[in-house]
Amino acid sequence: MKFLVDQDVYRVTVDFLRGLGYEVETAQEAGLSRAADEEFLERGPEREGGC
């Protein structure tokens, strides 16, 4: 399972999920750090297997 996480998610949470074997992409890594909430929410399901 893959997660696209917003900037409000703590780095320790991202690291924890990655440590459990989940694929986690941050908003910054996805180039969405300045995106509006609507754009961010639209982009998540576009990613294969994303939540």
mmCIF file of the N, C-alpha and C atoms, coordinates in Angstrom:
data_MODEL
# 
_entry.id   MODEL 
# 
loop_
_atom_site.group_PDB 
_atom_site.id 
_atom_site.type_symbol 
_atom_site.label_atom_id 
_atom_site.label_alt_id 
_atom_site.label_comp_id 
_atom_site.label_asym_id 
_atom_site.label_entity_id 
_atom_site.label_seq_id 
_atom_site.pdbx_PDB_ins_code 
_atom_site.Cartn_x 
_atom_site.Cartn_y 
_atom_site.Cartn_z 
_atom_site.occupancy 
_atom_site.B_iso_or_equiv 
_atom_site.pdbx_formal_charge 
_atom_site.auth_seq_id 
_atom_site.auth_comp_id 
_atom_site.auth_asym_id 
_atom_site.auth_atom_id 
_atom_site.pdbx_PDB_model_num 
ATOM 1   N N  . MET A 1 1  ? 0.847  -1.164 0.000  1.00 0.00 ? 1  MET A N  1 
ATOM 2   C CA . MET A 1 1  ? 0.000  0.000  0.000  1.00 0.00 ? 1  MET A CA 1 
ATOM 3   C C  . MET A 1 1  ? 0.897  1.233  0.000  1.00 0.00 ? 1  MET A C  1 
ATOM 4   N N  . LYS A 1 2  ? 0.450  2.251  -0.737 1.00 0.00 ? 2  LYS A N  1 
ATOM 5   C CA . LYS A 1 2  ? 1.199  3.497  -0.819 1.00 0.00 ? 2  LYS A CA 1 
ATOM 6   C C  . LYS A 1 2  ? 0.396  4.616  -0.159 1.00 0.00 ? 2  LYS A C  1 
ATOM 7   N N  . PHE A 1 3  ? 1.132  5.532  0.452  1.00 0.00 ? 3  PHE A N  1 
ATOM 8   C CA . PHE A 1 3  ? 0.521  6.698  1.078  1.00 0.00 ? 3  PHE A CA 1 
ATOM 9   C C  . PHE A 1 3  ? 1.127  7.968  0.495  1.00 0.00 ? 3  PHE A C  1 
ATOM 10  N N  . LEU A 1 4  ? 0.279  8.923  0.211  1.00 0.00 ? 4  LEU A N  1 
ATOM 11  C CA . LEU A 1 4  ? 0.706  10.270 -0.135 1.00 0.00 ? 4  LEU A CA 1 
ATOM 12  C C  . LEU A 1 4  ? 0.310  11.126 1.056  1.00 0.00 ? 4  LEU A C  1 
ATOM 13  N N  . VAL A 1 5  ? 1.299  11.652 1.770  1.00 0.00 ? 5  VAL A N  1 
ATOM 14  C CA . VAL A 1 5  ? 1.007  12.367 3.009  1.00 0.00 ? 5  VAL A CA 1 
ATOM 15  C C  . VAL A 1 5  ? 1.238  13.865 2.869  1.00 0.00 ? 5  VAL A C  1 
ATOM 16  N N  . ASP A 1 6  ? 0.374  14.607 3.513  1.00 0.00 ? 6  ASP A N  1 
ATOM 17  C CA . ASP A 1 6  ? 0.423  16.059 3.518  1.00 0.00 ? 6  ASP A CA 1 
ATOM 18  C C  . ASP A 1 6  ? 1.566  16.538 4.413  1.00 0.00 ? 6  ASP A C  1 
ATOM 19  N N  . GLN A 1 7  ? 1.859  17.809 4.335  1.00 0.00 ? 7  GLN A N  1 
ATOM 20  C CA . GLN A 1 7  ? 2.960  18.402 5.108  1.00 0.00 ? 7  GLN A CA 1 
ATOM 21  C C  . GLN A 1 7  ? 2.712  18.367 6.609  1.00 0.00 ? 7  GLN A C  1 
ATOM 22  N N  . ASP A 1 8  ? 1.473  18.180 7.018  1.00 0.00 ? 8  ASP A N  1 
ATOM 23  C CA . ASP A 1 8  ? 1.156  18.164 8.446  1.00 0.00 ? 8  ASP A CA 1 
ATOM 24  C C  . ASP A 1 8  ? 1.516  16.852 9.133  1.00 0.00 ? 8  ASP A C  1 
ATOM 25  N N  . VAL A 1 9  ? 1.907  15.857 8.366  1.00 0.00 ? 9  VAL A N  1 
ATOM 26  C CA . VAL A 1 9  ? 2.294  14.567 8.945  1.00 0.00 ? 9  VAL A CA 1 
ATOM 27  C C  . VAL A 1 9  ? 3.755  14.667 9.379  1.00 0.00 ? 9  VAL A C  1 
ATOM 28  N N  . TYR A 1 10 ? 4.005  14.338 10.633 1.00 0.00 ? 10 TYR A N  1 
ATOM 29  C CA . TYR A 1 10 ? 5.363  14.422 11.172 1.00 0.00 ? 10 TYR A CA 1 
ATOM 30  C C  . TYR A 1 10 ? 6.308  13.457 10.471 1.00 0.00 ? 10 TYR A C  1 
ATOM 31  N N  . ARG A 1 11 ? 7.561  13.866 10.336 1.00 0.00 ? 11 ARG A N  1 
ATOM 32  C CA . ARG A 1 11 ? 8.602  13.035 9.715  1.00 0.00 ? 11 ARG A CA 1 
ATOM 33  C C  . ARG A 1 11 ? 8.742  11.708 10.450 1.00 0.00 ? 11 ARG A C  1 
ATOM 34  N N  . VAL A 1 12 ? 8.618  11.716 11.764 1.00 0.00 ? 12 VAL A N  1 
ATOM 35  C CA . VAL A 1 12 ? 8.744  10.476 12.529 1.00 0.00 ? 12 VAL A CA 1 
ATOM 36  C C  . VAL A 1 12 ? 7.646  9.487  12.119 1.00 0.00 ? 12 VAL A C  1 
ATOM 37  N N  . THR A 1 13 ? 6.467  9.984  11.778 1.00 0.00 ? 13 THR A N  1 
ATOM 38  C CA . THR A 1 13 ? 5.377  9.118  11.324 1.00 0.00 ? 13 THR A CA 1 
ATOM 39  C C  . THR A 1 13 ? 5.699  8.535  9.957  1.00 0.00 ? 13 THR A C  1 
ATOM 40  N N  . VAL A 1 14 ? 6.227  9.371  9.074  1.00 0.00 ? 14 VAL A N  1 
ATOM 41  C CA . VAL A 1 14 ? 6.639  8.901  7.745  1.00 0.00 ? 14 VAL A CA 1 
ATOM 42  C C  . VAL A 1 14 ? 7.700  7.813  7.889  1.00 0.00 ? 14 VAL A C  1 
ATOM 43  N N  . ASP A 1 15 ? 8.704  8.057  8.714  1.00 0.00 ? 15 ASP A N  1 
ATOM 44  C CA . ASP A 1 15 ? 9.773  7.083  8.931  1.00 0.00 ? 15 ASP A CA 1 
ATOM 45  C C  . ASP A 1 15 ? 9.238  5.796  9.535  1.00 0.00 ? 15 ASP A C  1 
ATOM 46  N N  . PHE A 1 16 ? 8.291  5.914  10.455 1.00 0.00 ? 16 PHE A N  1 
ATOM 47  C CA . PHE A 1 16 ? 7.687  4.738  11.093 1.00 0.00 ? 16 PHE A CA 1 
ATOM 48  C C  . PHE A 1 16 ? 6.969  3.884  10.052 1.00 0.00 ? 16 PHE A C  1 
ATOM 49  N N  . LEU A 1 17 ? 6.147  4.520  9.221  1.00 0.00 ? 17 LEU A N  1 
ATOM 50  C CA . LEU A 1 17 ? 5.415  3.782  8.190  1.00 0.00 ? 17 LEU A CA 1 
ATOM 51  C C  . LEU A 1 17 ? 6.363  3.138  7.190  1.00 0.00 ? 17 LEU A C  1 
ATOM 52  N N  . ARG A 1 18 ? 7.399  3.855  6.811  1.00 0.00 ? 18 ARG A N  1 
ATOM 53  C CA . ARG A 1 18 ? 8.395  3.281  5.900  1.00 0.00 ? 18 ARG A CA 1 
ATOM 54  C C  . ARG A 1 18 ? 9.094  2.099  6.549  1.00 0.00 ? 18 ARG A C  1 
ATOM 55  N N  . GLY A 1 19 ? 9.370  2.207  7.840  1.00 0.00 ? 19 GLY A N  1 
ATOM 56  C CA . GLY A 1 19 ? 9.998  1.108  8.573  1.00 0.00 ? 19 GLY A CA 1 
ATOM 57  C C  . GLY A 1 19 ? 9.136  -0.145 8.620  1.00 0.00 ? 19 GLY A C  1 
ATOM 58  N N  . LEU A 1 20 ? 7.829  0.043  8.526  1.00 0.00 ? 20 LEU A N  1 
ATOM 59  C CA . LEU A 1 20 ? 6.898  -1.095 8.500  1.00 0.00 ? 20 LEU A CA 1 
ATOM 60  C C  . LEU A 1 20 ? 6.739  -1.660 7.089  1.00 0.00 ? 20 LEU A C  1 
ATOM 61  N N  . GLY A 1 21 ? 7.389  -1.028 6.125  1.00 0.00 ? 21 GLY A N  1 
ATOM 62  C CA . GLY A 1 21 ? 7.361  -1.534 4.764  1.00 0.00 ? 21 GLY A CA 1 
ATOM 63  C C  . GLY A 1 21 ? 6.386  -0.844 3.829  1.00 0.00 ? 21 GLY A C  1 
ATOM 64  N N  . TYR A 1 22 ? 5.717  0.200  4.303  1.00 0.00 ? 22 TYR A N  1 
ATOM 65  C CA . TYR A 1 22 ? 4.798  0.931  3.445  1.00 0.00 ? 22 TYR A CA 1 
ATOM 66  C C  . TYR A 1 22 ? 5.563  1.917  2.567  1.00 0.00 ? 22 TYR A C  1 
ATOM 67  N N  . GLU A 1 23 ? 5.046  2.159  1.386  1.00 0.00 ? 23 GLU A N  1 
ATOM 68  C CA . GLU A 1 23 ? 5.612  3.171  0.509  1.00 0.00 ? 23 GLU A CA 1 
ATOM 69  C C  . GLU A 1 23 ? 4.937  4.490  0.851  1.00 0.00 ? 23 GLU A C  1 
ATOM 70  N N  . VAL A 1 24 ? 5.734  5.463  1.259  1.00 0.00 ? 24 VAL A N  1 
ATOM 71  C CA . VAL A 1 24 ? 5.206  6.757  1.679  1.00 0.00 ? 24 VAL A CA 1 
ATOM 72  C C  . VAL A 1 24 ? 5.884  7.845  0.860  1.00 0.00 ? 24 VAL A C  1 
ATOM 73  N N  . GLU A 1 25 ? 5.062  8.680  0.239  1.00 0.00 ? 25 GLU A N  1 
ATOM 74  C CA . GLU A 1 25 ? 5.573  9.826  -0.511 1.00 0.00 ? 25 GLU A CA 1 
ATOM 75  C C  . GLU A 1 25 ? 5.019  11.080 0.149  1.00 0.00 ? 25 GLU A C  1 
ATOM 76  N N  . THR A 1 26 ? 5.910  12.000 0.474  1.00 0.00 ? 26 THR A N  1 
ATOM 77  C CA . THR A 1 26 ? 5.471  13.244 1.099  1.00 0.00 ? 26 THR A CA 1 
ATOM 78  C C  . THR A 1 26 ? 5.040  14.239 0.026  1.00 0.00 ? 26 THR A C  1 
ATOM 79  N N  . ALA A 1 27 ? 4.288  15.242 0.447  1.00 0.00 ? 27 ALA A N  1 
ATOM 80  C CA . ALA A 1 27 ? 3.856  16.283 -0.478 1.00 0.00 ? 27 ALA A CA 1 
ATOM 81  C C  . ALA A 1 27 ? 5.071  16.945 -1.132 1.00 0.00 ? 27 ALA A C  1 
ATOM 82  N N  . GLN A 1 28 ? 6.104  17.173 -0.359 1.00 0.00 ? 28 GLN A N  1 
ATOM 83  C CA . GLN A 1 28 ? 7.313  17.799 -0.899 1.00 0.00 ? 28 GLN A CA 1 
ATOM 84  C C  . GLN A 1 28 ? 7.966  16.907 -1.951 1.00 0.00 ? 28 GLN A C  1 
ATOM 85  N N  . GLU A 1 29 ? 8.074  15.616 -1.678 1.00 0.00 ? 29 GLU A N  1 
ATOM 86  C CA . GLU A 1 29 ? 8.671  14.688 -2.636 1.00 0.00 ? 29 GLU A CA 1 
ATOM 87  C C  . GLU A 1 29 ? 7.860  14.606 -3.929 1.00 0.00 ? 29 GLU A C  1 
ATOM 88  N N  . ALA A 1 30 ? 6.547  14.797 -3.822 1.00 0.00 ? 30 ALA A N  1 
ATOM 89  C CA . ALA A 1 30 ? 5.651  14.718 -4.974 1.00 0.00 ? 30 ALA A CA 1 
ATOM 90  C C  . ALA A 1 30 ? 5.529  16.047 -5.713 1.00 0.00 ? 30 ALA A C  1 
ATOM 91  N N  . GLY A 1 31 ? 6.204  17.077 -5.212 1.00 0.00 ? 31 GLY A N  1 
ATOM 92  C CA . GLY A 1 31 ? 6.114  18.385 -5.837 1.00 0.00 ? 31 GLY A CA 1 
ATOM 93  C C  . GLY A 1 31 ? 4.797  19.085 -5.548 1.00 0.00 ? 31 GLY A C  1 
ATOM 94  N N  . LEU A 1 32 ? 4.176  18.735 -4.428 1.00 0.00 ? 32 LEU A N  1 
ATOM 95  C CA . LEU A 1 32 ? 2.873  19.286 -4.076 1.00 0.00 ? 32 LEU A CA 1 
ATOM 96  C C  . LEU A 1 32 ? 2.915  20.134 -2.808 1.00 0.00 ? 32 LEU A C  1 
ATOM 97  N N  . SER A 1 33 ? 4.085  20.599 -2.433 1.00 0.00 ? 33 SER A N  1 
ATOM 98  C CA . SER A 1 33 ? 4.201  21.317 -1.166 1.00 0.00 ? 33 SER A CA 1 
ATOM 99  C C  . SER A 1 33 ? 3.413  22.622 -1.141 1.00 0.00 ? 33 SER A C  1 
ATOM 100 N N  . ARG A 1 34 ? 3.149  23.204 -2.297 1.00 0.00 ? 34 ARG A N  1 
ATOM 101 C CA . ARG A 1 34 ? 2.379  24.452 -2.355 1.00 0.00 ? 34 ARG A CA 1 
ATOM 102 C C  . ARG A 1 34 ? 0.991  24.247 -2.965 1.00 0.00 ? 34 ARG A C  1 
ATOM 103 N N  . ALA A 1 35 ? 0.614  22.996 -3.145 1.00 0.00 ? 35 ALA A N  1 
ATOM 104 C CA . ALA A 1 35 ? -0.675 22.703 -3.784 1.00 0.00 ? 35 ALA A CA 1 
ATOM 105 C C  . ALA A 1 35 ? -1.831 22.994 -2.828 1.00 0.00 ? 35 ALA A C  1 
ATOM 106 N N  . ALA A 1 36 ? -2.936 23.404 -3.404 1.00 0.00 ? 36 ALA A N  1 
ATOM 107 C CA . ALA A 1 36 ? -4.166 23.582 -2.627 1.00 0.00 ? 36 ALA A CA 1 
ATOM 108 C C  . ALA A 1 36 ? -4.665 22.207 -2.186 1.00 0.00 ? 36 ALA A C  1 
ATOM 109 N N  . ASP A 1 37 ? -5.434 22.183 -1.113 1.00 0.00 ? 37 ASP A N  1 
ATOM 110 C CA . ASP A 1 37 ? -5.956 20.918 -0.598 1.00 0.00 ? 37 ASP A CA 1 
ATOM 111 C C  . ASP A 1 37 ? -6.689 20.130 -1.673 1.00 0.00 ? 37 ASP A C  1 
ATOM 112 N N  . GLU A 1 38 ? -7.471 20.811 -2.494 1.00 0.00 ? 38 GLU A N  1 
ATOM 113 C CA . GLU A 1 38 ? -8.236 20.140 -3.537 1.00 0.00 ? 38 GLU A CA 1 
ATOM 114 C C  . GLU A 1 38 ? -7.320 19.414 -4.521 1.00 0.00 ? 38 GLU A C  1 
ATOM 115 N N  . GLU A 1 39 ? -6.242 20.087 -4.934 1.00 0.00 ? 39 GLU A N  1 
ATOM 116 C CA . GLU A 1 39 ? -5.298 19.461 -5.865 1.00 0.00 ? 39 GLU A CA 1 
ATOM 117 C C  . GLU A 1 39 ? -4.614 18.268 -5.217 1.00 0.00 ? 39 GLU A C  1 
ATOM 118 N N  . PHE A 1 40 ? -4.227 18.422 -3.959 1.00 0.00 ? 40 PHE A N  1 
ATOM 119 C CA . PHE A 1 40 ? -3.567 17.336 -3.242 1.00 0.00 ? 40 PHE A CA 1 
ATOM 120 C C  . PHE A 1 40 ? -4.484 16.111 -3.174 1.00 0.00 ? 40 PHE A C  1 
ATOM 121 N N  . LEU A 1 41 ? -5.745 16.333 -2.839 1.00 0.00 ? 41 LEU A N  1 
ATOM 122 C CA . LEU A 1 41 ? -6.695 15.233 -2.726 1.00 0.00 ? 41 LEU A CA 1 
ATOM 123 C C  . LEU A 1 41 ? -6.989 14.588 -4.076 1.00 0.00 ? 41 LEU A C  1 
ATOM 124 N N  . GLU A 1 42 ? -6.963 15.364 -5.136 1.00 0.00 ? 42 GLU A N  1 
ATOM 125 C CA . GLU A 1 42 ? -7.182 14.807 -6.472 1.00 0.00 ? 42 GLU A CA 1 
ATOM 126 C C  . GLU A 1 42 ? -6.009 13.956 -6.937 1.00 0.00 ? 42 GLU A C  1 
ATOM 127 N N  . ARG A 1 43 ? -4.816 14.313 -6.541 1.00 0.00 ? 43 ARG A N  1 
ATOM 128 C CA . ARG A 1 43 ? -3.615 13.617 -7.011 1.00 0.00 ? 43 ARG A CA 1 
ATOM 129 C C  . ARG A 1 43 ? -3.395 12.277 -6.330 1.00 0.00 ? 43 ARG A C  1 
ATOM 130 N N  . GLY A 1 44 ? -3.842 12.120 -5.094 1.00 0.00 ? 44 GLY A N  1 
ATOM 131 C CA . GLY A 1 44 ? -3.624 10.877 -4.358 1.00 0.00 ? 44 GLY A CA 1 
ATOM 132 C C  . GLY A 1 44 ? -4.121 9.638  -5.081 1.00 0.00 ? 44 GLY A C  1 
ATOM 133 N N  . PRO A 1 45 ? -5.391 9.595  -5.454 1.00 0.00 ? 45 PRO A N  1 
ATOM 134 C CA . PRO A 1 45 ? -5.916 8.390  -6.128 1.00 0.00 ? 45 PRO A CA 1 
ATOM 135 C C  . PRO A 1 45 ? -5.295 8.137  -7.503 1.00 0.00 ? 45 PRO A C  1 
ATOM 136 N N  . GLU A 1 46 ? -4.691 9.150  -8.116 1.00 0.00 ? 46 GLU A N  1 
ATOM 137 C CA . GLU A 1 46 ? -4.054 8.969  -9.416 1.00 0.00 ? 46 GLU A CA 1 
ATOM 138 C C  . GLU A 1 46 ? -2.816 8.086  -9.322 1.00 0.00 ? 46 GLU A C  1 
ATOM 139 N N  . ARG A 1 47 ? -2.219 8.051  -8.158 1.00 0.00 ? 47 ARG A N  1 
ATOM 140 C CA . ARG A 1 47 ? -1.010 7.261  -7.964 1.00 0.00 ? 47 ARG A CA 1 
ATOM 141 C C  . ARG A 1 47 ? -1.403 5.794  -7.788 1.00 0.00 ? 47 ARG A C  1 
ATOM 142 N N  . GLU A 1 48 ? -0.690 4.914  -8.460 1.00 0.00 ? 48 GLU A N  1 
ATOM 143 C CA . GLU A 1 48 ? -1.027 3.500  -8.429 1.00 0.00 ? 48 GLU A CA 1 
ATOM 144 C C  . GLU A 1 48 ? -0.990 2.948  -7.009 1.00 0.00 ? 48 GLU A C  1 
ATOM 145 N N  . GLY A 1 49 ? -2.099 2.405  -6.567 1.00 0.00 ? 49 GLY A N  1 
ATOM 146 C CA . GLY A 1 49 ? -2.178 1.807  -5.234 1.00 0.00 ? 49 GLY A CA 1 
ATOM 147 C C  . GLY A 1 49 ? -2.180 2.829  -4.117 1.00 0.00 ? 49 GLY A C  1 
ATOM 148 N N  . GLY A 1 50 ? -2.400 4.086  -4.424 1.00 0.00 ? 50 GLY A N  1 
ATOM 149 C CA . GLY A 1 50 ? -2.290 5.145  -3.425 1.00 0.00 ? 50 GLY A CA 1 
ATOM 150 C C  . GLY A 1 50 ? -3.506 5.326  -2.559 1.00 0.00 ? 50 GLY A C  1 
ATOM 151 N N  . CYS A 1 51 ? -3.267 5.895  -1.400 1.00 0.00 ? 51 CYS A N  1 
ATOM 152 C CA . CYS A 1 51 ? -4.336 6.235  -0.449 1.00 0.00 ? 51 CYS A CA 1 
ATOM 153 C C  . CYS A 1 51 ? -4.264 7.712  -0.151 1.00 0.00 ? 51 CYS A C  1 
# 
